[in-house]
Amino acid sequence: MKRFENILKRIGPLPIILAIIALAIIIVASLTFKGHVASNSFWSAIVAAFTSSILGTSAWFGNNYGLGIIVFTILIRFLILPLMVYQIQSMMKMQVVQPALKALQAKYPGKDTESRQLMMAEQQALYKKEGVNPFASMLPLIVQMPVLFALYQSIYNSPVLKSGKFLWLQLGSHDPYYVLPVLAAVFTFASSWLSMQSTPEQNGMTKAMPYIFPVVIFFSAIAVPSALSLYWVVGNLFQTIQTFFLQNPFKIRRERELAAQKERDMKRKIKKAKRSAKR
C-alpha cells in the first residue's frame, strides 16, 4: 500500500485527474450510444465497449467516424497518461543509476552462478534504494496492445465503422495514398528521437531504435485498415508532444551541462585551495 502511495505521489495529481476524466468520457460515450453491439464473452464485451464508445463519440460529431476515432484515441492517451509519466520518470532514474550499474558489472563479471546471483542481489538493492522499476517501460506497451487488438476487431465487427469514410479514407480499407503510414512513421521517429536525445549514454542499439521503429510502423500501417493507421498517427503525435513536455531533451541536456560545469568549477576551487594551503 505504501509503495502504491509513493507511485501516486511520483505521478502527481494532474495526470491522474486527466485519466479519470478521460475514462468518464469513454464510459459516457459508450452508454449514450443508442445502438446495440453484441457480445458473448469477456473479450467480446471489451471489443463491444470500444465499438460503442467510438460510435457514441462519433455521434457527437454528426456520425463522423474519423473524428470519433481521433477523439477516442486522445481519450485513450489521456487514460494511460499516468503510466506514461511513471515510465518516463523510471527511465530517467535508470539513466542516473547507469554508472552504478556499470560498476556492479565490473565488480561481478558474471562468469559463475554465485557472481551472477551477487550482482542481481546488489542490482535489486540499488533499484530499491533509488526507487527504480526496470520493467516500468513495458507498462504502456502492455496496456496498449489489448487496445490495438480491440480497436482492430471493433472495425471488422462493426459494419458501420468498416464502411465509414473520413476525408479520402475508407476506414475499413488501406490508405490508397499512403499518407497515414508516412505520418505514423514521421511521428514515431520524432517521439523516439526526442526520447533518445535525453539519454546521456547511447550504444549502437539505442541509436538505431529511432530509425527502426518508424520503418516497422510504416509497413504495419500499410497492412492494416485506415482506422487503425489513424489511431497510430494521432497516438504518435500525442506521444511526440508528450515526450517534449515531460522529457524535454534540450532542457535535460542544459541541466546536465550546468551540473557538470558546477562540478568542474568545484574541483578547480578545491585544487586551488589545496595549492594555497601548501604555500
C-alpha positions as CSV (number, residue, x, y, z in Angstrom):
1,M,0.0,0.0,0.0
2,K,2.8,2.4,0.9
3,R,4.6,1.6,-2.4
4,F,1.4,2.4,-4.3
5,E,1.1,5.7,-2.5
6,N,4.7,6.5,-3.4
7,I,3.9,5.8,-7.0
8,L,0.9,8.1,-7.0
9,K,3.0,10.9,-5.4
10,R,5.6,10.5,-8.1
11,I,3.0,10.7,-10.9
12,G,1.3,13.7,-9.4
13,P,-2.4,14.6,-9.3
14,L,-2.9,16.2,-12.8
15,P,-2.2,13.1,-14.9
16,I,-4.5,11.0,-12.6
17,I,-7.3,13.6,-12.8
18,L,-7.0,13.7,-16.6
19,A,-7.1,9.9,-16.8
20,I,-10.3,9.8,-14.6
21,I,-11.9,12.5,-16.8
22,A,-11.0,10.5,-20.0
23,L,-12.3,7.3,-18.6
24,A,-15.6,9.0,-17.6
25,I,-16.0,10.4,-21.1
26,I,-15.3,7.0,-22.7
27,I,-17.9,5.4,-20.4
28,V,-20.5,8.1,-21.1
29,A,-19.9,7.8,-24.9
30,S,-20.4,4.0,-24.7
31,L,-23.6,4.3,-22.5
32,T,-25.1,7.1,-24.7
33,F,-24.7,5.0,-27.9
34,K,-28.3,4.2,-28.9
35,G,-27.4,1.1,-30.9
36,H,-26.6,-2.4,-29.8
37,V,-23.3,-4.2,-30.1
38,A,-23.4,-8.0,-29.4
39,S,-21.0,-9.7,-27.0
40,N,-20.9,-13.3,-25.7
41,S,-17.6,-13.4,-23.9
42,F,-15.3,-11.3,-21.7
43,W,-13.1,-10.3,-24.6
44,S,-16.0,-9.6,-27.0
45,A,-17.5,-7.4,-24.2
46,I,-14.3,-5.3,-24.2
47,V,-14.5,-5.1,-28.0
48,A,-18.2,-4.1,-27.8
49,A,-17.4,-1.4,-25.2
50,F,-14.8,0.0,-27.6
51,T,-17.1,-0.1,-30.6
52,S,-20.0,1.5,-28.7
53,S,-17.6,4.2,-27.3
54,I,-16.2,5.0,-30.7
55,L,-19.7,5.1,-32.3
56,G,-21.1,7.1,-29.4
57,T,-18.2,9.6,-29.7
58,S,-18.8,9.8,-33.5
59,A,-22.5,10.6,-32.9
60,W,-21.4,13.8,-31.1
61,F,-19.8,14.9,-34.4
62,G,-22.7,14.1,-36.7
63,N,-21.6,10.4,-37.1
64,N,-18.2,11.4,-38.4
65,Y,-16.4,8.1,-37.6
66,G,-12.9,9.5,-38.4
67,L,-13.4,12.3,-35.8
68,G,-14.8,9.7,-33.4
69,I,-11.6,7.6,-33.7
70,I,-9.4,10.7,-33.3
71,V,-11.2,11.8,-30.1
72,F,-11.3,8.2,-28.8
73,T,-7.5,7.9,-29.4
74,I,-6.9,11.2,-27.5
75,L,-9.0,9.9,-24.6
76,I,-7.1,6.6,-24.5
77,R,-3.8,8.5,-24.4
78,F,-5.0,10.6,-21.5
79,L,-6.3,7.4,-19.9
80,I,-2.8,5.9,-19.9
81,L,-1.0,9.2,-19.2
82,P,-0.2,8.2,-15.5
83,L,1.6,5.1,-16.8
84,M,3.5,7.2,-19.4
85,V,4.6,9.7,-16.7
86,Y,5.7,6.8,-14.4
87,Q,7.5,5.2,-17.3
88,I,9.4,8.4,-18.2
89,Q,10.3,9.0,-14.6
90,S,11.6,5.5,-14.2
91,M,13.6,5.8,-17.4
92,M,15.3,9.0,-16.2
93,K,16.1,7.4,-12.9
94,M,17.6,4.4,-14.7
95,Q,19.9,6.8,-16.6
96,V,21.0,8.2,-13.2
97,V,21.9,4.8,-11.8
98,Q,23.7,3.6,-15.0
99,P,27.2,4.5,-13.7
100,A,26.5,2.4,-10.5
101,L,25.2,-0.5,-12.6
102,K,28.3,-0.4,-14.7
103,A,30.4,-0.5,-11.5
104,L,28.5,-3.6,-10.4
105,Q,29.0,-5.3,-13.8
106,A,32.7,-4.6,-13.4
107,K,32.7,-5.9,-9.9
108,Y,30.8,-9.1,-10.8
109,P,31.8,-10.3,-14.3
110,G,29.1,-12.9,-14.1
111,K,31.4,-15.9,-15.1
112,D,29.8,-18.2,-12.5
113,T,26.4,-18.6,-10.8
114,E,27.5,-17.1,-7.5
115,S,28.9,-14.0,-9.2
116,R,25.6,-13.5,-11.2
117,Q,23.5,-14.0,-8.0
118,L,25.5,-11.5,-6.1
119,M,25.3,-9.0,-8.9
120,M,21.5,-9.5,-9.2
121,A,21.1,-9.0,-5.4
122,E,23.1,-5.8,-5.4
123,Q,21.2,-4.6,-8.5
124,Q,17.9,-5.1,-6.8
125,A,19.1,-3.3,-3.7
126,L,20.2,-0.4,-5.9
127,Y,16.9,-0.3,-7.7
128,K,15.0,-0.3,-4.3
129,K,17.2,2.4,-2.9
130,E,16.8,4.7,-5.9
131,G,13.1,3.9,-6.4
132,V,13.7,2.5,-9.9
133,N,11.5,0.0,-11.6
134,P,13.4,-1.6,-14.6
135,F,10.2,-3.0,-16.0
136,A,8.2,0.3,-16.0
137,S,8.9,0.9,-19.7
138,M,6.8,-2.2,-20.5
139,L,3.6,-1.0,-18.8
140,P,2.3,1.4,-21.5
141,L,3.0,-1.3,-24.2
142,I,1.2,-4.0,-22.2
143,V,-1.8,-1.7,-21.8
144,Q,-1.8,-0.5,-25.4
145,M,-1.6,-4.0,-27.1
146,P,-5.2,-5.0,-25.9
147,V,-6.4,-1.6,-27.1
148,L,-4.9,-2.1,-30.6
149,F,-6.4,-5.6,-30.8
150,A,-9.8,-4.4,-29.5
151,L,-9.8,-1.5,-32.0
152,Y,-8.9,-3.8,-34.8
153,Q,-11.7,-6.1,-34.1
154,S,-14.1,-3.3,-33.5
155,I,-13.5,-2.1,-37.1
156,Y,-14.1,-5.6,-38.5
157,N,-17.0,-6.4,-36.3
158,S,-18.8,-3.1,-36.9
159,P,-20.2,-2.7,-40.5
160,V,-20.7,1.0,-39.8
161,L,-17.0,1.6,-38.9
162,K,-15.8,-0.7,-41.6
163,S,-17.7,1.2,-44.3
164,G,-17.3,4.6,-42.7
165,K,-15.5,7.4,-44.6
166,F,-13.2,10.2,-43.4
167,L,-11.6,12.7,-45.8
168,W,-10.2,10.5,-48.6
169,L,-10.2,7.4,-46.4
170,Q,-12.4,4.3,-46.4
171,L,-11.8,3.4,-42.7
172,G,-12.1,-0.3,-43.2
173,S,-9.5,-0.3,-46.1
174,H,-5.9,0.7,-46.6
175,D,-4.9,4.3,-47.2
176,P,-4.6,4.4,-51.0
177,Y,-2.2,7.3,-50.9
178,Y,0.0,6.1,-48.0
179,V,-0.4,9.4,-46.2
180,L,-1.3,7.9,-42.8
181,P,1.6,5.3,-42.9
182,V,4.1,8.1,-43.7
183,L,2.7,10.4,-40.9
184,A,2.7,7.5,-38.4
185,A,6.3,6.8,-39.3
186,V,7.3,10.5,-39.0
187,F,5.7,11.0,-35.6
188,T,7.2,7.7,-34.4
189,F,10.6,8.9,-35.4
190,A,10.0,12.4,-33.8
191,S,9.0,10.8,-30.5
192,S,11.8,8.2,-30.5
193,W,14.4,10.8,-31.5
194,L,13.3,13.3,-28.7
195,S,13.4,10.5,-26.2
196,M,16.9,9.4,-27.3
197,Q,18.3,12.9,-27.1
198,S,17.8,12.9,-23.3
199,T,19.8,9.7,-22.9
200,P,23.3,10.5,-21.7
201,E,24.9,7.2,-22.7
202,Q,23.9,5.6,-26.0
203,N,25.0,2.4,-27.6
204,G,24.5,1.1,-31.1
205,M,21.0,-0.3,-30.4
206,T,19.9,2.9,-28.7
207,K,21.0,5.0,-31.6
208,A,19.3,2.6,-34.1
209,M,15.9,2.4,-32.5
210,P,14.6,5.8,-33.7
211,Y,15.2,4.6,-37.2
212,I,14.0,1.0,-36.8
213,F,10.6,1.8,-35.1
214,P,9.4,4.2,-37.9
215,V,10.1,1.6,-40.6
216,V,8.2,-1.1,-38.6
217,I,5.2,1.3,-38.0
218,F,5.2,2.4,-41.7
219,F,4.9,-1.2,-43.1
220,S,2.4,-2.1,-40.3
221,A,0.2,0.9,-41.1
222,I,0.2,-0.1,-44.8
223,A,-1.1,-3.6,-43.9
224,V,-3.9,-2.5,-41.5
225,P,-7.2,-0.6,-42.1
226,S,-7.1,3.2,-42.3
227,A,-8.9,3.4,-39.0
228,L,-6.1,1.7,-37.2
229,S,-3.5,3.8,-39.1
230,L,-5.4,6.9,-38.0
231,Y,-5.2,5.7,-34.4
232,W,-1.4,5.3,-34.8
233,V,-1.0,8.8,-36.3
234,V,-2.9,10.6,-33.6
235,G,-1.4,8.4,-30.8
236,N,2.2,9.0,-32.0
237,L,1.6,12.7,-32.5
238,F,0.3,12.8,-28.9
239,Q,3.3,10.8,-27.8
240,T,5.7,13.3,-29.5
241,I,4.1,16.3,-27.8
242,Q,4.0,14.4,-24.5
243,T,7.7,13.5,-24.8
244,F,8.6,17.1,-25.5
245,F,6.8,18.4,-22.4
246,L,7.6,15.5,-20.0
247,Q,11.1,14.6,-21.2
248,N,12.3,17.7,-22.9
249,P,15.8,16.7,-24.0
250,F,17.0,20.2,-24.6
251,K,16.1,21.2,-21.0
252,I,17.6,18.0,-19.6
253,R,20.9,18.4,-21.5
254,R,21.2,22.0,-20.4
255,E,20.7,20.9,-16.8
256,R,23.3,18.2,-17.1
257,E,25.8,20.6,-18.7
258,L,25.2,23.1,-15.9
259,A,25.7,20.4,-13.3
260,A,28.9,19.2,-15.0
261,Q,30.2,22.7,-15.1
262,K,29.4,23.2,-11.4
263,E,31.3,20.0,-10.6
264,R,34.3,21.1,-12.7
265,D,34.3,24.5,-11.0
266,M,34.1,22.9,-7.6
267,K,37.1,20.6,-8.4
268,R,39.1,23.6,-9.6
269,K,38.3,25.5,-6.4
270,I,39.3,22.5,-4.3
271,K,42.5,22.1,-6.2
272,K,43.3,25.8,-5.9
273,A,42.6,25.7,-2.2
274,K,45.0,22.8,-1.7
275,R,47.7,24.6,-3.6
276,S,47.2,27.7,-1.5
277,A,47.4,25.6,1.7
278,K,50.7,24.1,0.6
279,R,52.2,27.5,0.2
